[in-house]
Amino acid sequence: MFADRANIIIRSGKGGNGHVSFRRELYVPNGGPDGGDGGRGGDVIFVVDEGMNTLSDYRHRRKFKAGDGQEGGRRRCHGADGADIVLKVPPGTIVKEKESGKVILDMSNKKEPVVLLKGGRGGKGNQHYATPTMQAPKYAQPGGKAQEIEVMLELKVIADVGLVGFPNVGKSTFLSRVTNANPKIANYHFTTLNPNLGVVDMGQGKGFVIADIPGIIEGASEGVGLGFEFLRHIERTKVMVHMVDAASVEGRDPIADIYAITDELKKYNADILDRPQVIAANKMDAMTEEDKETVLDLLKEEFEPKGIKVFPISAVSGIGLKELLWHIQGMLDELPEGATEFEQEYELNFAEEEGGIIIENPEEGVFTVEGPKVERMLGYTNLESERGFDFFQKFMRENGVIERLTEMGIEEGDTVRLFDLEFDYYK
């Protein structure tokens, strides 16, 4: 099965904690603190692999985690950094936030690796906290937290031209005739179960990539048939070719077919219809001259006033293919180069989350002070020592906590809670 979607959980590595230790050597009295820094956590990195064309690597594994940083050691030894994890994806992959479905990253035109999640920074060892008045600090900084998010990987194939049409109108035959692709060809519906890509070589350094989008039928935008699974692949194409069975071999009305497919595309994403379109009236070799003229006149009268040119072709005999392909090339020459790129809709805000201090007044005479920054401070502060408590009070002043509590109307004797700790407030 063609794997073009996968839901995965990605997590960067957490930073290693700083170390608390003191230099203890013979003949070195009062050696001082020598705790080393922790290593940084590994990053989560996305990179495009031109050799991949599906997301099958992510179908049977859901969690991807970078390495954690190691704790610092004695004698100022730095902890080892966590290993980065590199996730390879095929060209055209979009990374979306799972819950909202909003785009975080589009890897279409990314030539260099992209760091999506940063590893936590390594904590500082106690060697960094020595001062003239605190020569033996007994605390170190904990490592930074890891970042984690569930994302949806979605592959939208990168092709210049999207080939759409009802099943059995000759799309696969056309693709095999004009490109190097070898799609499965048979006289029954849904022969093509996966999007097929082929390269059209026009010579003189010109050419383009064309994609056969399979299984689009009425109701495809609502999941009928195969179309729902593959409609997304037409979103990157710059030009759309409607292929119809002009001979009505199966009794279909080519004009009604075009409108039916247009309606499904509109329901899925109306912006697709803003792109240049052309109609390939296939199976002309299966019609009499009189019928050819009648069908072509009807198609041209209906669509050419709307700017959609009609080309009579035969994918089997090759009639009209050259004229159609050069017309498509001309339309592409007038459009910007490069794959259609989706704009970022979702911004990762781990940095802001990590630094916040939340102050609330849940009941009369009680104030709570919480947040990641407060939690980190409590992790490396010994409140039972006089110097540790002085450091705690300095933290509260320098981070605006005291000022904010005063603005909120705190009075002497009120209770201040920091997670599971409680203090009485006095000026």
Secondary structure by P-SEA (a helix, b strand, c coil): cccccccbbbbbbbbbbbbbbccccccccccccbbbbbbbbbbbbbbbbcccccccccccccccccbbbbbbbccccccbbbbbbbbbbccbbbbccccccccccccccccccccccccccbbbccccccccccccccbbbccbbbbbbbbbbbbcccccbbbbbcccccaaaaaaacccccccccccccccccbbbbbbbccccbbbbbbbccccccccccccccccccccccccccbbbbbccccccccccaaaaaaaaaaaaaaacccccccbbbbbbcccccccaaaaaaaaaaaaaccccccbbbbbbbcccccaaaaaaaaaaaaaaacccccccccccccccaaaaabbbbbbbccccbbbbbcaaaaaaaaccccccaaaaaaaaaaaaaaaaaaaaaaacccccbbbbcccbbbbbcc
